[in-house]
Amino acid sequence: MGSVKWSTLILQAQSQSVNLSASSCYVPHFSSMRYLNYGAAVSEVEVNLLTRETTILQSDILYDCGQSLNPAMDLG
């Protein structure tokens, strides 16, 4: 199997209506809705289709807790 250009692969996936994303939504129980926060994460991965080996190339995580309860804790 030779190398394939990324743009070619994406165009082929699009033409075949292949969804290349995954998403999820969590709705908490009503009793815990006093403390809500929001977040999102995106990861770019490579998957070797022959060996099934996966490599995480990059992950970005965004978390918004609204007004901070303890700013010293937010640092890290």
mmCIF file of the N, C-alpha and C atoms, coordinates in Angstrom:
data_MODEL
# 
_entry.id   MODEL 
# 
loop_
_atom_site.group_PDB 
_atom_site.id 
_atom_site.type_symbol 
_atom_site.label_atom_id 
_atom_site.label_alt_id 
_atom_site.label_comp_id 
_atom_site.label_asym_id 
_atom_site.label_entity_id 
_atom_site.label_seq_id 
_atom_site.pdbx_PDB_ins_code 
_atom_site.Cartn_x 
_atom_site.Cartn_y 
_atom_site.Cartn_z 
_atom_site.occupancy 
_atom_site.B_iso_or_equiv 
_atom_site.pdbx_formal_charge 
_atom_site.auth_seq_id 
_atom_site.auth_comp_id 
_atom_site.auth_asym_id 
_atom_site.auth_atom_id 
_atom_site.pdbx_PDB_model_num 
ATOM 1   N N  . MET A 1 1  ? 0.855   -1.180 0.000  1.00 0.00 ? 1  MET A N  1 
ATOM 2   C CA . MET A 1 1  ? 0.000   0.000  0.000  1.00 0.00 ? 1  MET A CA 1 
ATOM 3   C C  . MET A 1 1  ? 0.893   1.233  0.000  1.00 0.00 ? 1  MET A C  1 
ATOM 4   N N  . GLY A 1 2  ? 0.707   2.097  -0.991 1.00 0.00 ? 2  GLY A N  1 
ATOM 5   C CA . GLY A 1 2  ? 1.489   3.322  -1.079 1.00 0.00 ? 2  GLY A CA 1 
ATOM 6   C C  . GLY A 1 2  ? 0.924   4.421  -0.210 1.00 0.00 ? 2  GLY A C  1 
ATOM 7   N N  . SER A 1 3  ? 1.597   5.557  -0.221 1.00 0.00 ? 3  SER A N  1 
ATOM 8   C CA . SER A 1 3  ? 1.107   6.683  0.574  1.00 0.00 ? 3  SER A CA 1 
ATOM 9   C C  . SER A 1 3  ? -0.050  7.361  -0.156 1.00 0.00 ? 3  SER A C  1 
ATOM 10  N N  . VAL A 1 4  ? -0.908  7.987  0.604  1.00 0.00 ? 4  VAL A N  1 
ATOM 11  C CA . VAL A 1 4  ? -2.076  8.678  0.067  1.00 0.00 ? 4  VAL A CA 1 
ATOM 12  C C  . VAL A 1 4  ? -2.044  10.112 0.580  1.00 0.00 ? 4  VAL A C  1 
ATOM 13  N N  . LYS A 1 5  ? -2.310  11.061 -0.301 1.00 0.00 ? 5  LYS A N  1 
ATOM 14  C CA . LYS A 1 5  ? -2.361  12.455 0.127  1.00 0.00 ? 5  LYS A CA 1 
ATOM 15  C C  . LYS A 1 5  ? -3.566  12.662 1.035  1.00 0.00 ? 5  LYS A C  1 
ATOM 16  N N  . TRP A 1 6  ? -3.370  13.471 2.067  1.00 0.00 ? 6  TRP A N  1 
ATOM 17  C CA . TRP A 1 6  ? -4.443  13.752 3.031  1.00 0.00 ? 6  TRP A CA 1 
ATOM 18  C C  . TRP A 1 6  ? -5.660  14.338 2.322  1.00 0.00 ? 6  TRP A C  1 
ATOM 19  N N  . SER A 1 7  ? -5.442  15.284 1.421  1.00 0.00 ? 7  SER A N  1 
ATOM 20  C CA . SER A 1 7  ? -6.570  15.924 0.731  1.00 0.00 ? 7  SER A CA 1 
ATOM 21  C C  . SER A 1 7  ? -7.356  14.911 -0.102 1.00 0.00 ? 7  SER A C  1 
ATOM 22  N N  . THR A 1 8  ? -6.665  13.962 -0.708 1.00 0.00 ? 8  THR A N  1 
ATOM 23  C CA . THR A 1 8  ? -7.340  12.918 -1.486 1.00 0.00 ? 8  THR A CA 1 
ATOM 24  C C  . THR A 1 8  ? -8.180  12.027 -0.581 1.00 0.00 ? 8  THR A C  1 
ATOM 25  N N  . LEU A 1 9  ? -7.618  11.669 0.553  1.00 0.00 ? 9  LEU A N  1 
ATOM 26  C CA . LEU A 1 9  ? -8.330  10.819 1.505  1.00 0.00 ? 9  LEU A CA 1 
ATOM 27  C C  . LEU A 1 9  ? -9.594  11.497 2.017  1.00 0.00 ? 9  LEU A C  1 
ATOM 28  N N  . ILE A 1 10 ? -9.484  12.779 2.350  1.00 0.00 ? 10 ILE A N  1 
ATOM 29  C CA . ILE A 1 10 ? -10.632 13.522 2.869  1.00 0.00 ? 10 ILE A CA 1 
ATOM 30  C C  . ILE A 1 10 ? -11.704 13.677 1.797  1.00 0.00 ? 10 ILE A C  1 
ATOM 31  N N  . LEU A 1 11 ? -11.299 13.979 0.571  1.00 0.00 ? 11 LEU A N  1 
ATOM 32  C CA . LEU A 1 11 ? -12.273 14.096 -0.518 1.00 0.00 ? 11 LEU A CA 1 
ATOM 33  C C  . LEU A 1 11 ? -12.987 12.771 -0.770 1.00 0.00 ? 11 LEU A C  1 
ATOM 34  N N  . GLN A 1 12 ? -12.253 11.671 -0.682 1.00 0.00 ? 12 GLN A N  1 
ATOM 35  C CA . GLN A 1 12 ? -12.871 10.355 -0.867 1.00 0.00 ? 12 GLN A CA 1 
ATOM 36  C C  . GLN A 1 12 ? -13.869 10.068 0.262  1.00 0.00 ? 12 GLN A C  1 
ATOM 37  N N  . ALA A 1 13 ? -13.502 10.384 1.492  1.00 0.00 ? 13 ALA A N  1 
ATOM 38  C CA . ALA A 1 13 ? -14.411 10.182 2.621  1.00 0.00 ? 13 ALA A CA 1 
ATOM 39  C C  . ALA A 1 13 ? -15.665 11.032 2.455  1.00 0.00 ? 13 ALA A C  1 
ATOM 40  N N  . GLN A 1 14 ? -15.484 12.276 2.034  1.00 0.00 ? 14 GLN A N  1 
ATOM 41  C CA . GLN A 1 14 ? -16.636 13.170 1.845  1.00 0.00 ? 14 GLN A CA 1 
ATOM 42  C C  . GLN A 1 14 ? -17.547 12.655 0.735  1.00 0.00 ? 14 GLN A C  1 
ATOM 43  N N  . SER A 1 15 ? -16.971 12.189 -0.370 1.00 0.00 ? 15 SER A N  1 
ATOM 44  C CA . SER A 1 15 ? -17.797 11.720 -1.488 1.00 0.00 ? 15 SER A CA 1 
ATOM 45  C C  . SER A 1 15 ? -18.588 10.469 -1.137 1.00 0.00 ? 15 SER A C  1 
ATOM 46  N N  . GLN A 1 16 ? -18.099 9.706  -0.136 1.00 0.00 ? 16 GLN A N  1 
ATOM 47  C CA . GLN A 1 16 ? -18.791 8.494  0.297  1.00 0.00 ? 16 GLN A CA 1 
ATOM 48  C C  . GLN A 1 16 ? -19.598 8.722  1.575  1.00 0.00 ? 16 GLN A C  1 
ATOM 49  N N  . SER A 1 17 ? -19.734 9.995  1.979  1.00 0.00 ? 17 SER A N  1 
ATOM 50  C CA . SER A 1 17 ? -20.495 10.376 3.184  1.00 0.00 ? 17 SER A CA 1 
ATOM 51  C C  . SER A 1 17 ? -20.003 9.668  4.439  1.00 0.00 ? 17 SER A C  1 
ATOM 52  N N  . VAL A 1 18 ? -18.684 9.574  4.582  1.00 0.00 ? 18 VAL A N  1 
ATOM 53  C CA . VAL A 1 18 ? -18.088 8.968  5.774  1.00 0.00 ? 18 VAL A CA 1 
ATOM 54  C C  . VAL A 1 18 ? -17.913 10.048 6.833  1.00 0.00 ? 18 VAL A C  1 
ATOM 55  N N  . ASN A 1 19 ? -18.506 9.846  8.004  1.00 0.00 ? 19 ASN A N  1 
ATOM 56  C CA . ASN A 1 19 ? -18.394 10.786 9.106  1.00 0.00 ? 19 ASN A CA 1 
ATOM 57  C C  . ASN A 1 19 ? -17.071 10.539 9.824  1.00 0.00 ? 19 ASN A C  1 
ATOM 58  N N  . LEU A 1 20 ? -16.192 11.530 9.837  1.00 0.00 ? 20 LEU A N  1 
ATOM 59  C CA . LEU A 1 20 ? -14.877 11.389 10.456 1.00 0.00 ? 20 LEU A CA 1 
ATOM 60  C C  . LEU A 1 20 ? -14.820 12.016 11.847 1.00 0.00 ? 20 LEU A C  1 
ATOM 61  N N  . SER A 1 21 ? -15.974 12.229 12.446 1.00 0.00 ? 21 SER A N  1 
ATOM 62  C CA . SER A 1 21 ? -15.993 12.833 13.779 1.00 0.00 ? 21 SER A CA 1 
ATOM 63  C C  . SER A 1 21 ? -16.783 11.962 14.745 1.00 0.00 ? 21 SER A C  1 
ATOM 64  N N  . ALA A 1 22 ? -16.571 12.242 16.018 1.00 0.00 ? 22 ALA A N  1 
ATOM 65  C CA . ALA A 1 22 ? -17.332 11.579 17.071 1.00 0.00 ? 22 ALA A CA 1 
ATOM 66  C C  . ALA A 1 22 ? -17.741 12.656 18.070 1.00 0.00 ? 22 ALA A C  1 
ATOM 67  N N  . SER A 1 23 ? -18.921 12.522 18.648 1.00 0.00 ? 23 SER A N  1 
ATOM 68  C CA . SER A 1 23 ? -19.377 13.512 19.618 1.00 0.00 ? 23 SER A CA 1 
ATOM 69  C C  . SER A 1 23 ? -20.207 12.833 20.694 1.00 0.00 ? 23 SER A C  1 
ATOM 70  N N  . SER A 1 24 ? -20.350 13.555 21.800 1.00 0.00 ? 24 SER A N  1 
ATOM 71  C CA . SER A 1 24 ? -21.110 13.017 22.920 1.00 0.00 ? 24 SER A CA 1 
ATOM 72  C C  . SER A 1 24 ? -21.714 14.174 23.702 1.00 0.00 ? 24 SER A C  1 
ATOM 73  N N  . CYS A 1 25 ? -22.798 13.920 24.366 1.00 0.00 ? 25 CYS A N  1 
ATOM 74  C CA . CYS A 1 25 ? -23.432 14.930 25.199 1.00 0.00 ? 25 CYS A CA 1 
ATOM 75  C C  . CYS A 1 25 ? -23.882 14.265 26.500 1.00 0.00 ? 25 CYS A C  1 
ATOM 76  N N  . TYR A 1 26 ? -23.563 14.892 27.614 1.00 0.00 ? 26 TYR A N  1 
ATOM 77  C CA . TYR A 1 26 ? -23.938 14.365 28.919 1.00 0.00 ? 26 TYR A CA 1 
ATOM 78  C C  . TYR A 1 26 ? -24.906 15.333 29.572 1.00 0.00 ? 26 TYR A C  1 
ATOM 79  N N  . VAL A 1 27 ? -26.019 14.843 30.011 1.00 0.00 ? 27 VAL A N  1 
ATOM 80  C CA . VAL A 1 27 ? -27.004 15.657 30.720 1.00 0.00 ? 27 VAL A CA 1 
ATOM 81  C C  . VAL A 1 27 ? -27.043 15.176 32.169 1.00 0.00 ? 27 VAL A C  1 
ATOM 82  N N  . PRO A 1 28 ? -26.628 16.030 33.111 1.00 0.00 ? 28 PRO A N  1 
ATOM 83  C CA . PRO A 1 28 ? -26.581 15.604 34.514 1.00 0.00 ? 28 PRO A CA 1 
ATOM 84  C C  . PRO A 1 28 ? -27.977 15.455 35.123 1.00 0.00 ? 28 PRO A C  1 
ATOM 85  N N  . HIS A 1 29 ? -28.037 14.747 36.216 1.00 0.00 ? 29 HIS A N  1 
ATOM 86  C CA . HIS A 1 29 ? -29.274 14.609 36.978 1.00 0.00 ? 29 HIS A CA 1 
ATOM 87  C C  . HIS A 1 29 ? -29.672 15.989 37.493 1.00 0.00 ? 29 HIS A C  1 
ATOM 88  N N  . PHE A 1 30 ? -30.952 16.260 37.599 1.00 0.00 ? 30 PHE A N  1 
ATOM 89  C CA . PHE A 1 30 ? -31.451 17.580 37.980 1.00 0.00 ? 30 PHE A CA 1 
ATOM 90  C C  . PHE A 1 30 ? -30.862 18.064 39.308 1.00 0.00 ? 30 PHE A C  1 
ATOM 91  N N  . SER A 1 31 ? -30.635 17.175 40.261 1.00 0.00 ? 31 SER A N  1 
ATOM 92  C CA . SER A 1 31 ? -30.139 17.589 41.579 1.00 0.00 ? 31 SER A CA 1 
ATOM 93  C C  . SER A 1 31 ? -28.718 18.146 41.519 1.00 0.00 ? 31 SER A C  1 
ATOM 94  N N  . SER A 1 32 ? -27.942 17.814 40.484 1.00 0.00 ? 32 SER A N  1 
ATOM 95  C CA . SER A 1 32 ? -26.572 18.311 40.405 1.00 0.00 ? 32 SER A CA 1 
ATOM 96  C C  . SER A 1 32 ? -26.433 19.482 39.435 1.00 0.00 ? 32 SER A C  1 
ATOM 97  N N  . MET A 1 33 ? -27.541 20.066 39.022 1.00 0.00 ? 33 MET A N  1 
ATOM 98  C CA . MET A 1 33 ? -27.478 21.138 38.033 1.00 0.00 ? 33 MET A CA 1 
ATOM 99  C C  . MET A 1 33 ? -27.113 22.491 38.631 1.00 0.00 ? 33 MET A C  1 
ATOM 100 N N  . ARG A 1 34 ? -26.848 22.551 39.913 1.00 0.00 ? 34 ARG A N  1 
ATOM 101 C CA . ARG A 1 34 ? -26.437 23.818 40.508 1.00 0.00 ? 34 ARG A CA 1 
ATOM 102 C C  . ARG A 1 34 ? -24.997 24.156 40.114 1.00 0.00 ? 34 ARG A C  1 
ATOM 103 N N  . TYR A 1 35 ? -24.226 23.166 39.722 1.00 0.00 ? 35 TYR A N  1 
ATOM 104 C CA . TYR A 1 35 ? -22.837 23.395 39.330 1.00 0.00 ? 35 TYR A CA 1 
ATOM 105 C C  . TYR A 1 35 ? -22.641 22.840 37.926 1.00 0.00 ? 35 TYR A C  1 
ATOM 106 N N  . LEU A 1 36 ? -22.752 23.704 36.933 1.00 0.00 ? 36 LEU A N  1 
ATOM 107 C CA . LEU A 1 36 ? -22.575 23.285 35.548 1.00 0.00 ? 36 LEU A CA 1 
ATOM 108 C C  . LEU A 1 36 ? -21.276 23.847 35.000 1.00 0.00 ? 36 LEU A C  1 
ATOM 109 N N  . ASN A 1 37 ? -20.631 23.103 34.152 1.00 0.00 ? 37 ASN A N  1 
ATOM 110 C CA . ASN A 1 37 ? -19.450 23.593 33.458 1.00 0.00 ? 37 ASN A CA 1 
ATOM 111 C C  . ASN A 1 37 ? -19.480 23.053 32.036 1.00 0.00 ? 37 ASN A C  1 
ATOM 112 N N  . TYR A 1 38 ? -18.665 23.628 31.208 1.00 0.00 ? 38 TYR A N  1 
ATOM 113 C CA . TYR A 1 38 ? -18.669 23.267 29.799 1.00 0.00 ? 38 TYR A CA 1 
ATOM 114 C C  . TYR A 1 38 ? -17.247 22.954 29.357 1.00 0.00 ? 38 TYR A C  1 
ATOM 115 N N  . GLY A 1 39 ? -17.122 22.046 28.422 1.00 0.00 ? 39 GLY A N  1 
ATOM 116 C CA . GLY A 1 39 ? -15.804 21.714 27.911 1.00 0.00 ? 39 GLY A CA 1 
ATOM 117 C C  . GLY A 1 39 ? -15.902 21.114 26.524 1.00 0.00 ? 39 GLY A C  1 
ATOM 118 N N  . ALA A 1 40 ? -14.772 21.120 25.849 1.00 0.00 ? 40 ALA A N  1 
ATOM 119 C CA . ALA A 1 40 ? -14.685 20.503 24.527 1.00 0.00 ? 40 ALA A CA 1 
ATOM 120 C C  . ALA A 1 40 ? -13.277 19.960 24.359 1.00 0.00 ? 40 ALA A C  1 
ATOM 121 N N  . ALA A 1 41 ? -13.155 18.904 23.597 1.00 0.00 ? 41 ALA A N  1 
ATOM 122 C CA . ALA A 1 41 ? -11.845 18.316 23.331 1.00 0.00 ? 41 ALA A CA 1 
ATOM 123 C C  . ALA A 1 41 ? -11.789 17.840 21.889 1.00 0.00 ? 41 ALA A C  1 
ATOM 124 N N  . VAL A 1 42 ? -10.627 18.008 21.290 1.00 0.00 ? 42 VAL A N  1 
ATOM 125 C CA . VAL A 1 42 ? -10.390 17.558 19.918 1.00 0.00 ? 42 VAL A CA 1 
ATOM 126 C C  . VAL A 1 42 ? -9.033  16.874 19.895 1.00 0.00 ? 42 VAL A C  1 
ATOM 127 N N  . SER A 1 43 ? -8.966  15.705 19.278 1.00 0.00 ? 43 SER A N  1 
ATOM 128 C CA . SER A 1 43 ? -7.700  14.990 19.135 1.00 0.00 ? 43 SER A CA 1 
ATOM 129 C C  . SER A 1 43 ? -7.465  14.635 17.678 1.00 0.00 ? 43 SER A C  1 
ATOM 130 N N  . GLU A 1 44 ? -6.231  14.784 17.256 1.00 0.00 ? 44 GLU A N  1 
ATOM 131 C CA . GLU A 1 44 ? -5.830  14.367 15.919 1.00 0.00 ? 44 GLU A CA 1 
ATOM 132 C C  . GLU A 1 44 ? -5.016  13.093 16.089 1.00 0.00 ? 44 GLU A C  1 
ATOM 133 N N  . VAL A 1 45 ? -5.444  12.033 15.459 1.00 0.00 ? 45 VAL A N  1 
ATOM 134 C CA . VAL A 1 45 ? -4.780  10.735 15.620 1.00 0.00 ? 45 VAL A CA 1 
ATOM 135 C C  . VAL A 1 45 ? -4.470  10.114 14.262 1.00 0.00 ? 45 VAL A C  1 
ATOM 136 N N  . GLU A 1 46 ? -3.471  9.252  14.267 1.00 0.00 ? 46 GLU A N  1 
ATOM 137 C CA . GLU A 1 46 ? -3.161  8.431  13.102 1.00 0.00 ? 46 GLU A CA 1 
ATOM 138 C C  . GLU A 1 46 ? -3.485  6.990  13.450 1.00 0.00 ? 46 GLU A C  1 
ATOM 139 N N  . VAL A 1 47 ? -4.102  6.288  12.523 1.00 0.00 ? 47 VAL A N  1 
ATOM 140 C CA . VAL A 1 47 ? -4.430  4.879  12.726 1.00 0.00 ? 47 VAL A CA 1 
ATOM 141 C C  . VAL A 1 47 ? -3.808  4.080  11.587 1.00 0.00 ? 47 VAL A C  1 
ATOM 142 N N  . ASN A 1 48 ? -2.941  3.130  11.940 1.00 0.00 ? 48 ASN A N  1 
ATOM 143 C CA . ASN A 1 48 ? -2.369  2.232  10.951 1.00 0.00 ? 48 ASN A CA 1 
ATOM 144 C C  . ASN A 1 48 ? -3.379  1.115  10.722 1.00 0.00 ? 48 ASN A C  1 
ATOM 145 N N  . LEU A 1 49 ? -3.955  1.073  9.529  1.00 0.00 ? 49 LEU A N  1 
ATOM 146 C CA . LEU A 1 49 ? -5.014  0.114  9.251  1.00 0.00 ? 49 LEU A CA 1 
ATOM 147 C C  . LEU A 1 49 ? -4.504  -1.330 9.191  1.00 0.00 ? 49 LEU A C  1 
ATOM 148 N N  . LEU A 1 50 ? -3.225  -1.511 8.945  1.00 0.00 ? 50 LEU A N  1 
ATOM 149 C CA . LEU A 1 50 ? -2.673  -2.865 8.877  1.00 0.00 ? 50 LEU A CA 1 
ATOM 150 C C  . LEU A 1 50 ? -2.381  -3.429 10.259 1.00 0.00 ? 50 LEU A C  1 
ATOM 151 N N  . THR A 1 51 ? -1.781  -2.608 11.132 1.00 0.00 ? 51 THR A N  1 
ATOM 152 C CA . THR A 1 51 ? -1.391  -3.089 12.468 1.00 0.00 ? 51 THR A CA 1 
ATOM 153 C C  . THR A 1 51 ? -2.360  -2.654 13.555 1.00 0.00 ? 51 THR A C  1 
ATOM 154 N N  . ARG A 1 52 ? -3.296  -1.761 13.213 1.00 0.00 ? 52 ARG A N  1 
ATOM 155 C CA . ARG A 1 52 ? -4.251  -1.169 14.169 1.00 0.00 ? 52 ARG A CA 1 
ATOM 156 C C  . ARG A 1 52 ? -3.555  -0.333 15.251 1.00 0.00 ? 52 ARG A C  1 
ATOM 157 N N  . GLU A 1 53 ? -2.330  0.052  15.002 1.00 0.00 ? 53 GLU A N  1 
ATOM 158 C CA . GLU A 1 53 ? -1.602  0.907  15.932 1.00 0.00 ? 53 GLU A CA 1 
ATOM 159 C C  . GLU A 1 53 ? -2.126  2.331  15.812 1.00 0.00 ? 53 GLU A C  1 
ATOM 160 N N  . THR A 1 54 ? -2.352  2.985  16.941 1.00 0.00 ? 54 THR A N  1 
ATOM 161 C CA . THR A 1 54 ? -2.813  4.370  16.938 1.00 0.00 ? 54 THR A CA 1 
ATOM 162 C C  . THR A 1 54 ? -1.759  5.270  17.562 1.00 0.00 ? 54 THR A C  1 
ATOM 163 N N  . THR A 1 55 ? -1.644  6.461  17.008 1.00 0.00 ? 55 THR A N  1 
ATOM 164 C CA . THR A 1 55 ? -0.710  7.453  17.521 1.00 0.00 ? 55 THR A CA 1 
ATOM 165 C C  . THR A 1 55 ? -1.466  8.763  17.687 1.00 0.00 ? 55 THR A C  1 
ATOM 166 N N  . ILE A 1 56 ? -1.437  9.319  18.892 1.00 0.00 ? 56 ILE A N  1 
ATOM 167 C CA . ILE A 1 56 ? -2.072  10.617 19.147 1.00 0.00 ? 56 ILE A CA 1 
ATOM 168 C C  . ILE A 1 56 ? -1.096  11.700 18.714 1.00 0.00 ? 56 ILE A C  1 
ATOM 169 N N  . LEU A 1 57 ? -1.477  12.494 17.719 1.00 0.00 ? 57 LEU A N  1 
ATOM 170 C CA . LEU A 1 57 ? -0.608  13.544 17.206 1.00 0.00 ? 57 LEU A CA 1 
ATOM 171 C C  . LEU A 1 57 ? -0.768  14.831 17.997 1.00 0.00 ? 57 LEU A C  1 
ATOM 172 N N  . GLN A 1 58 ? -2.004  15.146 18.388 1.00 0.00 ? 58 GLN A N  1 
ATOM 173 C CA . GLN A 1 58 ? -2.270  16.385 19.112 1.00 0.00 ? 58 GLN A CA 1 
ATOM 174 C C  . GLN A 1 58 ? -3.620  16.298 19.796 1.00 0.00 ? 58 GLN A C  1 
ATOM 175 N N  . SER A 1 59 ? -3.716  16.845 20.991 1.00 0.00 ? 59 SER A N  1 
ATOM 176 C CA . SER A 1 59 ? -4.994  16.945 21.699 1.00 0.00 ? 59 SER A CA 1 
ATOM 177 C C  . SER A 1 59 ? -5.148  18.351 22.244 1.00 0.00 ? 59 SER A C  1 
ATOM 178 N N  . ASP A 1 60 ? -6.308  18.917 22.051 1.00 0.00 ? 60 ASP A N  1 
ATOM 179 C CA . ASP A 1 60 ? -6.631  20.243 22.587 1.00 0.00 ? 60 ASP A CA 1 
ATOM 180 C C  . ASP A 1 60 ? -7.873  20.111 23.455 1.00 0.00 ? 60 ASP A C  1 
ATOM 181 N N  . ILE A 1 61 ? -7.791  20.644 24.664 1.00 0.00 ? 61 ILE A N  1 
ATOM 182 C CA . ILE A 1 61 ? -8.902  20.562 25.610 1.00 0.00 ? 61 ILE A CA 1 
ATOM 183 C C  . ILE A 1 61 ? -9.234  21.969 26.098 1.00 0.00 ? 61 ILE A C  1 
ATOM 184 N N  . LEU A 1 62 ? -10.500 22.309 26.078 1.00 0.00 ? 62 LEU A N  1 
ATOM 185 C CA . LEU A 1 62 ? -10.973 23.606 26.549 1.00 0.00 ? 62 LEU A CA 1 
ATOM 186 C C  . LEU A 1 62 ? -11.991 23.364 27.656 1.00 0.00 ? 62 LEU A C  1 
ATOM 187 N N  . TYR A 1 63 ? -11.827 24.049 28.759 1.00 0.00 ? 63 TYR A N  1 
ATOM 188 C CA . TYR A 1 63 ? -12.714 23.874 29.903 1.00 0.00 ? 63 TYR A CA 1 
ATOM 189 C C  . TYR A 1 63 ? -13.141 25.244 30.396 1.00 0.00 ? 63 TYR A C  1 
ATOM 190 N N  . ASP A 1 64 ? -14.422 25.450 30.555 1.00 0.00 ? 64 ASP A N  1 
ATOM 191 C CA . ASP A 1 64 ? -14.951 26.715 31.045 1.00 0.00 ? 64 ASP A CA 1 
ATOM 192 C C  . ASP A 1 64 ? -15.783 26.431 32.285 1.00 0.00 ? 64 ASP A C  1 
ATOM 193 N N  . CYS A 1 65 ? -15.293 26.872 33.423 1.00 0.00 ? 65 CYS A N  1 
ATOM 194 C CA . CYS A 1 65 ? -16.023 26.625 34.668 1.00 0.00 ? 65 CYS A CA 1 
ATOM 195 C C  . CYS A 1 65 ? -16.808 27.855 35.119 1.00 0.00 ? 65 CYS A C  1 
ATOM 196 N N  . GLY A 1 66 ? -16.898 28.861 34.257 1.00 0.00 ? 66 GLY A N  1 
ATOM 197 C CA . GLY A 1 66 ? -17.644 30.061 34.638 1.00 0.00 ? 66 GLY A CA 1 
ATOM 198 C C  . GLY A 1 66 ? -16.836 30.903 35.603 1.00 0.00 ? 66 GLY A C  1 
ATOM 199 N N  . GLN A 1 67 ? -17.481 31.373 36.654 1.00 0.00 ? 67 GLN A N  1 
ATOM 200 C CA . GLN A 1 67 ? -16.782 32.169 37.658 1.00 0.00 ? 67 GLN A CA 1 
ATOM 201 C C  . GLN A 1 67 ? -16.024 31.234 38.581 1.00 0.00 ? 67 GLN A C  1 
ATOM 202 N N  . SER A 1 68 ? -14.741 31.483 38.717 1.00 0.00 ? 68 SER A N  1 
ATOM 203 C CA . SER A 1 68 ? -13.884 30.600 39.487 1.00 0.00 ? 68 SER A CA 1 
ATOM 204 C C  . SER A 1 68 ? -14.215 30.639 40.983 1.00 0.00 ? 68 SER A C  1 
ATOM 205 N N  . LEU A 1 69 ? -14.246 29.472 41.597 1.00 0.00 ? 69 LEU A N  1 
ATOM 206 C CA . LEU A 1 69 ? -14.428 29.384 43.045 1.00 0.00 ? 69 LEU A CA 1 
ATOM 207 C C  . LEU A 1 69 ? -13.109 29.625 43.765 1.00 0.00 ? 69 LEU A C  1 
ATOM 208 N N  . ASN A 1 70 ? -11.997 29.213 43.133 1.00 0.00 ? 70 ASN A N  1 
ATOM 209 C CA . ASN A 1 70 ? -10.675 29.360 43.725 1.00 0.00 ? 70 ASN A CA 1 
ATOM 210 C C  . ASN A 1 70 ? -9.662  29.537 42.582 1.00 0.00 ? 70 ASN A C  1 
ATOM 211 N N  . PRO A 1 71 ? -9.271  30.777 42.251 1.00 0.00 ? 71 PRO A N  1 
ATOM 212 C CA . PRO A 1 71 ? -8.355  31.020 41.137 1.00 0.00 ? 71 PRO A CA 1 
ATOM 213 C C  . PRO A 1 71 ? -7.012  30.305 41.277 1.00 0.00 ? 71 PRO A C  1 
ATOM 214 N N  . ALA A 1 72 ? -6.533  30.113 42.501 1.00 0.00 ? 72 ALA A N  1 
ATOM 215 C CA . ALA A 1 72 ? -5.262  29.413 42.700 1.00 0.00 ? 72 ALA A CA 1 
ATOM 216 C C  . ALA A 1 72 ? -5.361  27.958 42.230 1.00 0.00 ? 72 ALA A C  1 
ATOM 217 N N  . MET A 1 73 ? -6.512  27.379 42.350 1.00 0.00 ? 73 MET A N  1 
ATOM 218 C CA . MET A 1 73 ? -6.730  26.015 41.926 1.00 0.00 ? 73 MET A CA 1 
ATOM 219 C C  . MET A 1 73 ? -6.771  25.888 40.409 1.00 0.00 ? 73 MET A C  1 
ATOM 220 N N  . ASP A 1 74 ? -7.224  26.937 39.726 1.00 0.00 ? 74 ASP A N  1 
ATOM 221 C CA . ASP A 1 74 ? -7.379  26.909 38.275 1.00 0.00 ? 74 ASP A CA 1 
ATOM 222 C C  . ASP A 1 74 ? -6.039  26.845 37.549 1.00 0.00 ? 74 ASP A C  1 
ATOM 223 N N  . LEU A 1 75 ? -4.975  27.266 38.207 1.00 0.00 ? 75 LEU A N  1 
ATOM 224 C CA . LEU A 1 75 ? -3.671  27.301 37.551 1.00 0.00 ? 75 LEU A CA 1 
ATOM 225 C C  . LEU A 1 75 ? -3.125  25.903 37.303 1.00 0.00 ? 75 LEU A C  1 
ATOM 226 N N  . GLY A 1 76 ? -3.610  24.971 38.027 1.00 0.00 ? 76 GLY A N  1 
ATOM 227 C CA . GLY A 1 76 ? -3.135  23.768 37.720 1.00 0.00 ? 76 GLY A CA 1 
ATOM 228 C C  . GLY A 1 76 ? -2.877  22.498 38.086 1.00 0.00 ? 76 GLY A C  1 
# 
